[in-house]
């Protein structure tokens, strides 16, 4: 199964729903509650994804990964950081080995 749905699509939907202020929108509610709440949800979803991975729960890992990506994009939106910046950073990092990239981050 292939999908044309991208993280950029998800980011656009999150931004639209955040701006809507709709009372029935989880995204609008989460954004309105601020970064502390959004980041807390991100952390919860990360832990749930780790647990699913450790338990070799493939379906759970897929579901929790979707939740994790969604909540990460909400946190970025609240911070005013476009996904494009994160993707540019990932692209920059692909030009060096993972060990060299990590050493560069810890040296600075």
N, CA, C and O atoms as a GROMACS GRO file, in nm:
protein
  432
    1UNK      N    1   0.084  -0.118   0.000
    1UNK     CA    2   0.000   0.000   0.000
    1UNK      C    3   0.089   0.125   0.000
    1UNK      O    4   0.179   0.138   0.083
    2UNK      N    5   0.063   0.214  -0.092
    2UNK     CA    6   0.137   0.339  -0.096
    2UNK      C    7   0.041   0.454  -0.068
    2UNK      O    8  -0.080   0.444  -0.089
    3UNK      N    9   0.098   0.560  -0.019
    3UNK     CA   10   0.016   0.676   0.014
    3UNK      C   11   0.085   0.802  -0.033
    3UNK      O   12   0.208   0.813  -0.026
    4UNK      N   13   0.008   0.895  -0.081
    4UNK     CA   14   0.062   1.024  -0.122
    4UNK      C   15   0.059   1.122  -0.005
    4UNK      O   16   0.104   1.235  -0.020
    5UNK      N   17   0.007   1.080   0.110
    5UNK     CA   18  -0.002   1.166   0.227
    5UNK      C   19   0.137   1.186   0.286
    5UNK      O   20   0.210   1.088   0.308
    6UNK      N   21   0.174   1.311   0.312
    6UNK     CA   22   0.309   1.341   0.362
    6UNK      C   23   0.301   1.411   0.497
    6UNK      O   24   0.194   1.453   0.541
    7UNK      N   25   0.416   1.422   0.560
    7UNK     CA   26   0.424   1.500   0.684
    7UNK      C   27   0.390   1.647   0.657
    7UNK      O   28   0.335   1.714   0.743
    8UNK      N   29   0.424   1.696   0.539
    8UNK     CA   30   0.388   1.833   0.502
    8UNK      C   31   0.236   1.849   0.496
    8UNK      O   32   0.183   1.953   0.536
    9UNK      N   33   0.166   1.746   0.448
    9UNK     CA   34   0.019   1.749   0.447
    9UNK      C   35  -0.034   1.755   0.590
    9UNK      O   36  -0.124   1.832   0.621
   10UNK      N   37   0.024   1.673   0.677
   10UNK     CA   38  -0.018   1.672   0.816
   10UNK      C   39   0.009   1.807   0.881
   10UNK      O   40  -0.074   1.857   0.956
   11UNK      N   41   0.124   1.865   0.853
   11UNK     CA   42   0.156   1.996   0.909
   11UNK      C   43   0.052   2.099   0.865
   11UNK      O   44   0.006   2.179   0.946
   12UNK      N   45   0.016   2.098   0.737
   12UNK     CA   46  -0.084   2.193   0.686
   12UNK      C   47  -0.218   2.175   0.757
   12UNK      O   48  -0.282   2.274   0.793
   13UNK      N   49  -0.260   2.052   0.777
   13UNK     CA   50  -0.387   2.025   0.845
   13UNK      C   51  -0.381   2.073   0.989
   13UNK      O   52  -0.476   2.134   1.039
   14UNK      N   53  -0.269   2.047   1.056
   14UNK     CA   54  -0.253   2.092   1.195
   14UNK      C   55  -0.262   2.243   1.204
   14UNK      O   56  -0.331   2.296   1.291
   15UNK      N   57  -0.193   2.313   1.114
   15UNK     CA   58  -0.196   2.460   1.116
   15UNK      C   59  -0.336   2.513   1.088
   15UNK      O   60  -0.380   2.609   1.152
   16UNK      N   61  -0.406   2.451   0.994
   16UNK     CA   62  -0.544   2.493   0.964
   16UNK      C   63  -0.634   2.473   1.085
   16UNK      O   64  -0.712   2.562   1.120
   17UNK      N   65  -0.625   2.357   1.148
   17UNK     CA   66  -0.710   2.329   1.263
   17UNK      C   67  -0.672   2.415   1.383
   17UNK      O   68  -0.760   2.456   1.460
   18UNK      N   69  -0.545   2.443   1.400
   18UNK     CA   70  -0.501   2.528   1.510
   18UNK      C   71  -0.559   2.668   1.495
   18UNK      O   72  -0.604   2.728   1.593
   19UNK      N   73  -0.559   2.719   1.374
   19UNK     CA   74  -0.612   2.853   1.348
   19UNK      C   75  -0.764   2.858   1.358
   19UNK      O   76  -0.821   2.964   1.384
   20UNK      N   77  -0.828   2.744   1.337
   20UNK     CA   78  -0.975   2.742   1.335
   20UNK      C   79  -1.036   2.774   1.471
   20UNK      O   80  -1.142   2.835   1.479
   21UNK      N   81  -0.967   2.732   1.578
   21UNK     CA   82  -1.022   2.753   1.711
   21UNK      C   83  -1.149   2.673   1.737
   21UNK      O   84  -1.220   2.699   1.834
   22UNK      N   85  -1.179   2.577   1.650
   22UNK     CA   86  -1.302   2.499   1.662
   22UNK      C   87  -1.306   2.423   1.795
   22UNK      O   88  -1.208   2.360   1.834
   23UNK      N   89  -1.419   2.431   1.862
   23UNK     CA   90  -1.432   2.368   1.993
   23UNK      C   91  -1.430   2.216   1.985
   23UNK      O   92  -1.402   2.149   2.084
   24UNK      N   93  -1.459   2.160   1.868
   24UNK     CA   94  -1.460   2.015   1.853
   24UNK      C   95  -1.328   1.962   1.794
   24UNK      O   96  -1.320   1.845   1.756
   25UNK      N   97  -1.226   2.048   1.785
   25UNK     CA   98  -1.098   2.008   1.728
   25UNK      C   99  -0.997   1.982   1.839
   25UNK      O  100  -0.966   2.072   1.918
   26UNK      N  101  -0.945   1.858   1.844
   26UNK     CA  102  -0.840   1.824   1.942
   26UNK      C  103  -0.718   1.910   1.917
   26UNK      O  104  -0.654   1.957   2.012
   27UNK      N  105  -0.685   1.931   1.792
   27UNK     CA  106  -0.567   2.012   1.759
   27UNK      C  107  -0.584   2.155   1.810
   27UNK      O  108  -0.493   2.208   1.875
   28UNK      N  109  -0.697   2.217   1.783
   28UNK     CA  110  -0.721   2.354   1.829
   28UNK      C  111  -0.714   2.362   1.981
   28UNK      O  112  -0.658   2.456   2.037
   29UNK      N  113  -0.772   2.262   2.047
   29UNK     CA  114  -0.770   2.260   2.194
   29UNK      C  115  -0.628   2.245   2.246
   29UNK      O  116  -0.588   2.317   2.338
   30UNK      N  117  -0.553   2.154   2.189
   30UNK     CA  118  -0.417   2.128   2.234
   30UNK      C  119  -0.329   2.252   2.213
   30UNK      O  120  -0.250   2.289   2.301
   31UNK      N  121  -0.341   2.316   2.098
   31UNK     CA  122  -0.264   2.437   2.070
   31UNK      C  123  -0.303   2.548   2.168
   31UNK      O  124  -0.217   2.620   2.218
   32UNK      N  125  -0.432   2.562   2.194
   32UNK     CA  126  -0.479   2.666   2.286
   32UNK      C  127  -0.427   2.644   2.427
   32UNK      O  128  -0.408   2.740   2.502
   33UNK      N  129  -0.405   2.519   2.465
   33UNK     CA  130  -0.354   2.489   2.599
   33UNK      C  131  -0.206   2.519   2.613
   33UNK      O  132  -0.154   2.523   2.724
   34UNK      N  133  -0.137   2.540   2.501
   34UNK     CA  134   0.001   2.585   2.506
   34UNK      C  135   0.106   2.476   2.497
   34UNK      O  136   0.075   2.357   2.493
   35UNK      N  137   0.230   2.522   2.494
   35UNK     CA  138   0.344   2.433   2.469
   35UNK      C  139   0.364   2.330   2.580
   35UNK      O  140   0.400   2.216   2.551
   36UNK      N  141   0.342   2.367   2.703
   36UNK     CA  142   0.361   2.272   2.813
   36UNK      C  143   0.273   2.148   2.792
   36UNK      O  144   0.320   2.035   2.805
   37UNK      N  145   0.146   2.170   2.760
   37UNK     CA  146   0.052   2.059   2.740
   37UNK      C  147   0.087   1.980   2.613
   37UNK      O  148   0.085   1.857   2.613
   38UNK      N  149   0.120   2.052   2.506
   38UNK     CA  150   0.154   1.984   2.380
   38UNK      C  151   0.279   1.899   2.398
   38UNK      O  152   0.285   1.786   2.350
   39UNK      N  153   0.378   1.953   2.466
   39UNK     CA  154   0.503   1.879   2.487
   39UNK      C  155   0.480   1.758   2.578
   39UNK      O  156   0.540   1.653   2.558
   40UNK      N  157   0.395   1.774   2.676
   40UNK     CA  158   0.364   1.661   2.765
   40UNK      C  159   0.300   1.547   2.684
   40UNK      O  160   0.335   1.431   2.703
   41UNK      N  161   0.208   1.581   2.595
   41UNK     CA  162   0.145   1.478   2.511
   41UNK      C  163   0.249   1.413   2.420
   41UNK      O  164   0.244   1.292   2.398
   42UNK      N  165   0.342   1.491   2.366
   42UNK     CA  166   0.449   1.436   2.284
   42UNK      C  167   0.529   1.334   2.363
   42UNK      O  168   0.558   1.226   2.313
   43UNK      N  169   0.564   1.368   2.485
   43UNK     CA  170   0.640   1.276   2.570
   43UNK      C  171   0.563   1.148   2.599
   43UNK      O  172   0.620   1.039   2.596
   44UNK      N  173   0.434   1.161   2.627
   44UNK     CA  174   0.352   1.043   2.653
   44UNK      C  175   0.349   0.950   2.532
   44UNK      O  176   0.361   0.829   2.545
   45UNK      N  177   0.333   1.009   2.414
   45UNK     CA  178   0.328   0.928   2.292
   45UNK      C  179   0.462   0.864   2.263
   45UNK      O  180   0.467   0.752   2.212
   46UNK      N  181   0.572   0.932   2.294
   46UNK     CA  182   0.705   0.874   2.274
   46UNK      C  183   0.722   0.751   2.362
   46UNK      O  184   0.772   0.649   2.316
   47UNK      N  185   0.681   0.762   2.487
   47UNK     CA  186   0.692   0.648   2.579
   47UNK      C  187   0.606   0.532   2.529
   47UNK      O  188   0.650   0.417   2.532
   48UNK      N  189   0.486   0.561   2.483
   48UNK     CA  190   0.398   0.455   2.433
   48UNK      C  191   0.457   0.388   2.309
   48UNK      O  192   0.442   0.267   2.291
   49UNK      N  193   0.523   0.465   2.224
   49UNK     CA  194   0.588   0.407   2.106
   49UNK      C  195   0.705   0.318   2.148
   49UNK      O  196   0.724   0.210   2.090
   50UNK      N  197   0.781   0.361   2.246
   50UNK     CA  198   0.893   0.279   2.296
   50UNK      C  199   0.840   0.148   2.353
   50UNK      O  200   0.896   0.042   2.325
   51UNK      N  201   0.736   0.154   2.431
   51UNK     CA  202   0.678   0.033   2.490
   51UNK      C  203   0.632  -0.063   2.381
   51UNK      O  204   0.658  -0.183   2.388
   52UNK      N  205   0.564  -0.010   2.280
   52UNK     CA  206   0.517  -0.095   2.170
   52UNK      C  207   0.635  -0.159   2.098
   52UNK      O  208   0.628  -0.275   2.058
   53UNK      N  209   0.743  -0.084   2.080
   53UNK     CA  210   0.862  -0.138   2.013
   53UNK      C  211   0.925  -0.249   2.095
   53UNK      O  212   0.959  -0.355   2.042
   54UNK      N  213   0.939  -0.226   2.224
   54UNK     CA  214   0.999  -0.326   2.313
   54UNK      C  215   0.916  -0.453   2.317
   54UNK      O  216   0.969  -0.564   2.322
   55UNK      N  217   0.784  -0.437   2.315
   55UNK     CA  218   0.694  -0.552   2.320
   55UNK      C  219   0.673  -0.617   2.184
   55UNK      O  220   0.595  -0.712   2.172
   56UNK      N  221   0.740  -0.566   2.081
   56UNK     CA  222   0.726  -0.617   1.944
   56UNK      C  223   0.580  -0.617   1.900
   56UNK      O  224   0.534  -0.708   1.831
   57UNK      N  225   0.509  -0.513   1.940
   57UNK     CA  226   0.368  -0.494   1.904
   57UNK      C  227   0.363  -0.408   1.778
   57UNK      O  228   0.357  -0.285   1.785
   58UNK      N  229   0.366  -0.473   1.663
   58UNK     CA  230   0.375  -0.401   1.536
   58UNK      C  231   0.257  -0.305   1.516
   58UNK      O  232   0.278  -0.189   1.479
   59UNK      N  233   0.137  -0.352   1.540
   59UNK     CA  234   0.019  -0.265   1.522
   59UNK      C  235   0.023  -0.148   1.620
   59UNK      O  236  -0.007  -0.035   1.583
   60UNK      N  237   0.061  -0.177   1.744
   60UNK     CA  238   0.073  -0.071   1.843
   60UNK      C  239   0.180   0.028   1.806
   60UNK      O  240   0.163   0.149   1.825
   61UNK      N  241   0.292  -0.022   1.752
   61UNK     CA  242   0.401   0.067   1.712
   61UNK      C  243   0.359   0.158   1.597
   61UNK      O  244   0.394   0.276   1.594
   62UNK      N  245   0.285   0.105   1.503
   62UNK     CA  246   0.235   0.187   1.392
   62UNK      C  247   0.141   0.296   1.446
   62UNK      O  248   0.155   0.413   1.411
   63UNK      N  249   0.048   0.257   1.531
   63UNK     CA  250  -0.048   0.352   1.587
   63UNK      C  251   0.021   0.459   1.672
   63UNK      O  252  -0.007   0.578   1.658
   64UNK      N  253   0.110   0.415   1.759
   64UNK     CA  254   0.179   0.510   1.848
   64UNK      C  255   0.276   0.598   1.770
   64UNK      O  256   0.298   0.713   1.807
   65UNK      N  257   0.334   0.546   1.662
   65UNK     CA  258   0.421   0.628   1.578
   65UNK      C  259   0.341   0.739   1.510
   65UNK      O  260   0.388   0.852   1.499
   66UNK      N  261   0.221   0.706   1.465
   66UNK     CA  262   0.134   0.809   1.406
   66UNK      C  263   0.102   0.916   1.510
   66UNK      O  264   0.108   1.036   1.480
   67UNK      N  265   0.069   0.874   1.632
   67UNK     CA  266   0.042   0.969   1.740
   67UNK      C  267   0.165   1.055   1.769
   67UNK      O  268   0.154   1.176   1.791
   68UNK      N  269   0.281   0.991   1.770
   68UNK     CA  270   0.406   1.061   1.799
   68UNK      C  271   0.436   1.167   1.692
   68UNK      O  272   0.470   1.280   1.726
   69UNK      N  273   0.425   1.131   1.566
   69UNK     CA  274   0.450   1.227   1.459
   69UNK      C  275   0.352   1.343   1.465
   69UNK      O  276   0.391   1.459   1.450
   70UNK      N  277   0.224   1.312   1.487
   70UNK     CA  278   0.123   1.416   1.498
   70UNK      C  279   0.158   1.513   1.612
   70UNK      O  280   0.159   1.634   1.591
   71UNK      N  281   0.187   1.460   1.730
   71UNK     CA  282   0.215   1.546   1.845
   71UNK      C  283   0.346   1.624   1.828
   71UNK      O  284   0.358   1.736   1.877
   72UNK      N  285   0.445   1.565   1.759
   72UNK     CA  286   0.567   1.638   1.730
   72UNK      C  287   0.536   1.759   1.642
   72UNK      O  288   0.587   1.869   1.666
   73UNK      N  289   0.454   1.740   1.541
   73UNK     CA  290   0.419   1.850   1.452
   73UNK      C  291   0.337   1.957   1.525
   73UNK      O  292   0.348   2.075   1.494
   74UNK      N  293   0.255   1.916   1.621
   74UNK     CA  294   0.182   2.014   1.702
   74UNK      C  295   0.281   2.096   1.785
   74UNK      O  296   0.270   2.218   1.790
   75UNK      N  297   0.377   2.031   1.849
   75UNK     CA  298   0.478   2.101   1.929
   75UNK      C  299   0.556   2.199   1.840
   75UNK      O  300   0.580   2.312   1.881
   76UNK      N  301   0.594   2.156   1.723
   76UNK     CA  302   0.665   2.246   1.631
   76UNK      C  303   0.577   2.364   1.591
   76UNK      O  304   0.624   2.477   1.583
   77UNK      N  305   0.450   2.337   1.566
   77UNK     CA  306   0.357   2.445   1.528
   77UNK      C  307   0.343   2.548   1.640
   77UNK      O  308   0.347   2.668   1.615
   78UNK      N  309   0.327   2.500   1.762
   78UNK     CA  310   0.314   2.591   1.876
   78UNK      C  311   0.441   2.675   1.890
   78UNK      O  312   0.434   2.793   1.926
   79UNK      N  313   0.556   2.615   1.864
   79UNK     CA  314   0.684   2.686   1.873
   79UNK      C  315   0.709   2.777   1.753
   79UNK      O  316   0.803   2.857   1.754
   80UNK      N  317   0.627   2.765   1.650
   80UNK     CA  318   0.647   2.846   1.530
   80UNK      C  319   0.761   2.797   1.444
   80UNK      O  320   0.818   2.874   1.366
   81UNK      N  321   0.794   2.670   1.456
   81UNK     CA  322   0.903   2.611   1.379
   81UNK      C  323   0.843   2.528   1.265
   81UNK      O  324   0.777   2.427   1.291
   82UNK      N  325   0.865   2.569   1.141
   82UNK     CA  326   0.810   2.490   1.030
   82UNK      C  327   0.883   2.358   1.012
   82UNK      O  328   1.004   2.349   1.037
   83UNK      N  329   0.811   2.258   0.970
   83UNK     CA  330   0.868   2.126   0.941
   83UNK      C  331   0.986   2.139   0.845
   83UNK      O  332   1.082   2.062   0.853
   84UNK      N  333   0.978   2.233   0.754
   84UNK     CA  334   1.084   2.256   0.656
   84UNK      C  335   1.221   2.275   0.724
   84UNK      O  336   1.323   2.230   0.671
   85UNK      N  337   1.224   2.342   0.839
   85UNK     CA  338   1.351   2.361   0.911
   85UNK      C  339   1.406   2.229   0.962
   85UNK      O  340   1.527   2.206   0.957
   86UNK      N  341   1.318   2.144   1.012
   86UNK     CA  342   1.362   2.013   1.062
   86UNK      C  343   1.412   1.928   0.946
   86UNK      O  344   1.514   1.861   0.957
   87UNK      N  345   1.341   1.932   0.834
   87UNK     CA  346   1.382   1.854   0.718
   87UNK      C  347   1.516   1.905   0.665
   87UNK      O  348   1.600   1.825   0.622
   88UNK      N  349   1.538   2.035   0.667
   88UNK     CA  350   1.666   2.092   0.623
   88UNK      C  351   1.779   2.045   0.713
   88UNK      O  352   1.889   2.016   0.666
   89UNK      N  353   1.752   2.037   0.843
   89UNK     CA  354   1.853   1.988   0.937
   89UNK      C  355   1.884   1.841   0.912
   89UNK      O  356   2.000   1.801   0.916
   90UNK      N  357   1.782   1.762   0.886
   90UNK     CA  358   1.805   1.621   0.853
   90UNK      C  359   1.885   1.608   0.724
   90UNK      O  360   1.975   1.525   0.715
   91UNK      N  361   1.851   1.689   0.627
   91UNK     CA  362   1.925   1.685   0.501
   91UNK      C  363   2.071   1.722   0.523
   91UNK      O  364   2.161   1.658   0.467
   92UNK      N  365   2.096   1.825   0.604
   92UNK     CA  366   2.233   1.867   0.634
   92UNK      C  367   2.311   1.752   0.698
   92UNK      O  368   2.428   1.730   0.667
   93UNK      N  369   2.246   1.682   0.787
   93UNK     CA  370   2.312   1.572   0.858
   93UNK      C  371   2.344   1.453   0.769
   93UNK      O  372   2.435   1.376   0.801
   94UNK      N  373   2.273   1.436   0.661
   94UNK     CA  374   2.300   1.321   0.575
   94UNK      C  375   2.432   1.335   0.501
   94UNK      O  376   2.479   1.239   0.442
   95UNK      N  377   2.492   1.454   0.504
   95UNK     CA  378   2.620   1.476   0.438
   95UNK      C  379   2.738   1.427   0.518
   95UNK      O  380   2.851   1.433   0.470
   96UNK      N  381   2.716   1.378   0.641
   96UNK     CA  382   2.827   1.328   0.723
   96UNK      C  383   2.782   1.201   0.794
   96UNK      O  384   2.663   1.173   0.802
   97UNK      N  385   2.877   1.127   0.844
   97UNK     CA  386   2.841   1.005   0.916
   97UNK      C  387   2.769   1.041   1.045
   97UNK      O  388   2.787   1.150   1.098
   98UNK      N  389   2.689   0.952   1.093
   98UNK     CA  390   2.617   0.974   1.218
   98UNK      C  391   2.710   1.001   1.334
   98UNK      O  392   2.681   1.086   1.418
   99UNK      N  393   2.821   0.931   1.340
   99UNK     CA  394   2.917   0.951   1.450
   99UNK      C  395   2.983   1.087   1.440
   99UNK      O  396   3.004   1.154   1.542
  100UNK      N  397   3.018   1.129   1.318
  100UNK     CA  398   3.080   1.261   1.301
  100UNK      C  399   2.979   1.371   1.333
  100UNK      O  400   3.015   1.471   1.395
  101UNK      N  401   2.854   1.353   1.293
  101UNK     CA  402   2.749   1.452   1.321
  101UNK      C  403   2.728   1.466   1.471
  101UNK      O  404   2.718   1.577   1.522
  102UNK      N  405   2.723   1.354   1.541
  102UNK     CA  406   2.703   1.358   1.686
  102UNK      C  407   2.823   1.424   1.755
  102UNK      O  408   2.805   1.504   1.847
  103UNK      N  409   2.942   1.393   1.710
  103UNK     CA  410   3.063   1.455   1.767
  103UNK      C  411   3.061   1.606   1.744
  103UNK      O  412   3.101   1.682   1.832
  104UNK      N  413   3.014   1.650   1.629
  104UNK     CA  414   3.007   1.794   1.599
  104UNK      C  415   2.908   1.864   1.692
  104UNK      O  416   2.933   1.977   1.735
  105UNK      N  417   2.798   1.798   1.723
  105UNK     CA  418   2.697   1.857   1.814
  105UNK      C  419   2.751   1.867   1.955
  105UNK      O  420   2.727   1.967   2.022
  106UNK      N  421   2.823   1.767   2.002
  106UNK     CA  422   2.872   1.767   2.141
  106UNK      C  423   2.994   1.855   2.158
  106UNK      O  424   3.023   1.899   2.269
  107UNK      N  425   3.067   1.881   2.049
  107UNK     CA  426   3.187   1.965   2.058
  107UNK      C  427   3.152   2.112   2.071
  107UNK      O  428   3.230   2.190   2.125
  108UNK      N  429   3.033   2.152   2.020
  108UNK     CA  430   2.996   2.293   2.017
  108UNK      C  431   2.923   2.340   2.132
  108UNK      O  432   2.887   2.458   2.138
   0.00000   0.00000   0.00000
